């Protein structure tokens, strides 16, 4: 069985279990009042990214087959959960948007990972501006994108367990064989001066790629969970979405705290940095929930 096929089975299974919105595993998270509000009317939302300057959420929607049906879209949602424009960003005939996933803002561009490459949209108008084609690298499942302070892009390939760097449209493989767990989410973590990689497929170790030295370093691990999807930095800590135990974790300086349990498998989360909130997408549940982040966790 190839690694790509094995990943496809694992990923498909993770999506199917979201159909059961009740948690099947044990608890352990503090009691919470639940989400502040729920954003409905979406279609397979996989990722959320918050634009602090415009005070809006961007939500990427699979809208069916994530691999090649050319009908994916990105919604623009207000901070109160109202969908301002459901199909705010879409592909073009030449560069269709199939199943948009992770997103990151660099200057005036919203970069979006897709089945066969990276799309760039004007974050204000929603216009499609650029596409970086990865077909020559036989992508498995291109998943999440991040940028360094200089504007270089970093992209995870969960299907083939690779980390790419993109500079001026040129693609370089940074890591592959040394990645014990296929990387899902990616985020720059200032405390480590490195890109933290979310381990998919059973791993719990939080590892980071340090561009200054070109090495992969270990930061720590979660005590339970698995199939780590989205992760973001907030208030000096990492906020982490774990699908196996359906929960959101906080990690800082080697200490992990489960913040709350979720009603489905959390995908690529976004952080409202103005209000201290986390936006949690559930692909099969067709919705995003907004939760308040506890302080000092």
Residue pairs with C-beta under 8 A, 6 or more apart in sequence:
3 140
3 159
3 160
3 161
3 182
4 140
4 141
4 159
4 160
7 140
7 141
7 158
7 159
7 160
7 182
7 200
7 201
8 141
8 159
10 200
10 201
10 227
11 141
11 158
14 227
14 243
14 265
15 265
15 283
15 284
16 284
17 265
18 264
18 265
18 282
18 283
18 284
18 285
19 284
21 263
21 264
21 285
22 263
23 246
23 261
23 262
23 263
25 244
25 245
25 246
27 261
28 224
28 258
29 247
29 258
29 259
29 260
29 261
30 258
30 259
30 260
30 294
32 259
32 260
32 291
32 294
34 291
35 280
35 289
35 290
35 291
36 277
36 290
36 291
36 292
37 80
37 81
37 289
37 290
38 81
38 287
38 288
38 289
38 290
39 57
39 59
39 77
39 81
39 83
39 279
39 287
39 288
39 289
39 290
40 286
40 287
41 83
41 86
42 59
42 61
42 75
42 83
42 86
42 281
42 286
42 287
42 288
43 61
43 62
43 63
43 64
43 73
43 286
44 61
44 62
44 63
44 64
44 66
44 99
44 283
44 284
44 286
45 59
45 60
45 61
45 62
45 75
45 267
45 281
45 282
45 283
45 286
45 287
45 288
46 60
46 61
46 62
46 66
46 99
46 100
46 101
46 267
46 268
46 281
46 283
47 59
47 60
47 100
47 101
47 102
47 103
47 144
47 230
47 267
47 268
47 270
47 281
48 57
48 58
48 59
48 60
48 268
48 269
48 270
48 279
48 280
48 281
48 288
49 57
49 58
49 102
49 103
49 104
49 105
49 110
49 270
50 56
50 57
50 58
50 270
50 271
50 272
50 273
50 279
51 57
51 58
51 105
51 110
51 123
52 273
52 274
54 123
54 124
55 78
55 79
55 274
56 76
56 77
56 78
56 79
56 84
57 76
57 77
57 78
57 79
57 270
57 272
57 279
57 288
58 74
58 75
58 76
58 77
58 88
58 89
58 103
58 110
58 123
58 270
59 74
59 75
59 77
59 279
59 281
59 288
60 72
60 74
60 100
60 101
60 102
60 103
60 112
60 268
61 72
61 73
61 74
61 75
61 100
62 72
62 99
62 100
62 283
63 69
63 71
63 72
63 73
63 99
64 71
64 99
65 98
65 99
66 72
66 98
66 99
66 101
66 115
67 98
67 99
67 115
68 98
68 115
69 98
69 99
70 91
70 96
70 97
70 98
71 97
71 98
72 90
72 91
72 97
72 98
72 99
72 100
72 114
73 86
73 87
73 88
73 89
73 90
73 97
73 100
74 87
74 88
74 89
74 90
74 97
74 100
74 103
74 110
74 112
74 121
74 126
75 83
75 85
75 86
75 87
75 88
76 83
76 84
76 85
76 88
76 89
76 126
77 83
77 84
77 288
78 84
79 272
79 274
79 275
81 290
85 126
88 126
89 97
89 110
89 112
89 121
89 126
89 128
90 97
90 128
91 97
91 98
91 119
91 128
92 128
94 131
95 119
95 128
95 131
97 112
97 114
97 119
97 128
98 114
98 115
98 116
99 114
99 115
100 112
100 113
100 114
100 119
101 112
101 113
101 114
101 142
101 143
101 144
101 268
102 112
102 113
102 143
102 144
102 145
102 156
102 185
102 186
102 230
102 268
103 110
103 111
103 112
103 113
103 145
104 110
104 111
104 145
104 146
104 147
104 153
105 111
105 123
106 147
106 151
106 153
107 151
108 122
108 123
108 124
109 120
109 121
109 122
109 123
109 129
109 130
110 120
110 121
110 122
110 123
111 118
111 119
111 120
111 145
111 147
111 153
112 118
112 119
112 120
112 121
112 145
113 142
113 143
113 144
113 145
113 155
114 142
115 139
115 142
116 133
116 134
116 135
116 139
116 142
117 131
117 132
117 133
117 134
117 135
117 139
117 142
118 131
118 132
118 134
118 142
118 145
118 153
118 155
118 166
119 128
119 130
119 131
120 128
120 129
120 130
120 131
120 132
121 127
121 128
121 129
122 129
132 166
132 169
132 171
134 142
134 155
134 164
134 171
137 157
137 164
137 171
137 173
138 160
139 157
139 159
139 160
140 157
140 158
140 159
140 160
140 161
140 162
141 157
141 158
141 159
141 160
142 155
142 156
142 157
142 158
142 159
143 155
143 156
143 157
143 158
143 183
143 184
143 185
144 155
144 156
144 183
144 184
144 185
144 186
144 198
144 230
144 268
145 153
145 154
145 155
145 156
145 186
146 153
146 154
146 186
146 187
146 188
146 195
147 153
147 154
147 188
148 154
148 188
148 195
148 211
152 165
152 166
152 167
153 165
153 166
153 167
154 163
154 164
154 165
154 166
154 174
154 186
154 195
154 209
155 163
155 164
155 165
155 166
155 186
156 162
156 163
156 164
156 183
156 184
156 185
156 186
156 197
157 163
157 164
157 182
157 183
158 182
158 183
158 184
158 200
159 182
160 176
160 182
161 176
161 179
161 181
161 182
161 183
162 173
162 175
162 176
162 179
162 183
163 173
163 174
163 175
163 176
163 179
163 183
163 186
163 195
163 197
163 209
164 171
164 172
164 173
164 174
165 171
165 172
165 174
166 172
174 209
174 214
175 209
175 216
178 216
179 197
179 207
179 216
180 199
180 203
180 205
181 199
181 200
181 201
181 202
181 203
181 205
181 207
182 199
182 200
182 201
183 197
183 198
183 199
183 200
184 197
184 198
184 199
184 200
184 227
184 228
184 229
184 230
185 197
185 198
185 228
185 229
185 230
185 231
185 241
185 268
186 195
186 196
186 197
186 198
186 231
187 195
187 196
187 231
187 232
187 233
187 238
188 194
188 195
188 196
188 233
189 195
189 196
189 208
189 219
189 233
189 238
190 233
190 236
191 236
191 252
191 253
192 208
192 210
192 217
192 219
193 210
193 212
194 208
194 209
194 210
194 211
194 217
194 219
195 208
195 209
195 210
195 211
196 206
196 207
196 208
196 219
196 231
196 238
197 206
197 207
197 208
197 209
198 206
198 228
198 229
198 230
198 231
198 240
199 205
199 206
199 207
199 228
200 227
200 228
200 229
201 226
201 227
202 226
202 227
203 226
203 228
204 221
204 222
204 223
204 224
204 225
204 226
204 228
205 218
205 220
205 221
206 218
206 219
206 220
206 221
206 222
206 238
206 240
206 251
207 216
207 217
207 218
207 219
208 216
208 217
208 218
208 219
209 215
209 216
210 216
210 217
219 254
220 251
220 254
220 256
221 256
222 228
222 240
222 242
222 249
222 251
222 256
223 256
224 245
225 242
225 243
225 244
225 245
225 247
225 249
226 242
226 243
226 244
226 245
227 242
227 243
227 244
227 265
228 240
228 241
228 242
228 243
229 241
229 242
229 243
229 265
229 266
229 267
229 268
229 269
230 240
230 241
230 266
230 267
230 268
230 269
230 270
231 238
231 239
231 240
231 241
231 269
232 238
232 239
232 269
232 270
232 271
232 278
233 239
233 271
234 271
234 273
234 276
234 278
234 293
235 276
235 293
236 252
237 250
237 251
237 252
237 297
238 250
238 251
238 252
239 248
239 249
239 250
239 259
239 269
239 271
239 278
239 293
240 248
240 249
240 250
240 251
241 248
241 249
241 266
241 267
241 268
241 269
241 280
242 248
242 249
242 266
243 265
243 266
243 267
245 258
245 261
246 261
246 262
246 263
246 264
246 265
246 266
247 258
247 259
247 260
247 261
247 262
247 266
248 258
248 259
248 260
248 262
248 266
248 269
248 278
248 280
248 291
249 256
249 257
249 258
249 259
250 256
250 257
250 259
250 293
250 294
250 297
251 257
257 297
259 293
259 294
259 297
260 291
262 280
262 282
262 289
263 282
263 285
263 289
264 282
264 284
264 285
265 282
265 283
265 284
266 280
266 281
266 282
267 280
267 281
267 282
267 283
268 281
269 278
269 279
269 280
269 281
270 278
270 279
271 277
271 278
271 279
271 293
272 278
272 279
272 290
275 292
276 292
276 293
276 295
277 290
277 291
277 292
277 293
278 290
278 291
278 293
279 288
279 289
279 290
280 288
280 289
280 290
280 291
281 287
281 288
282 288
282 289
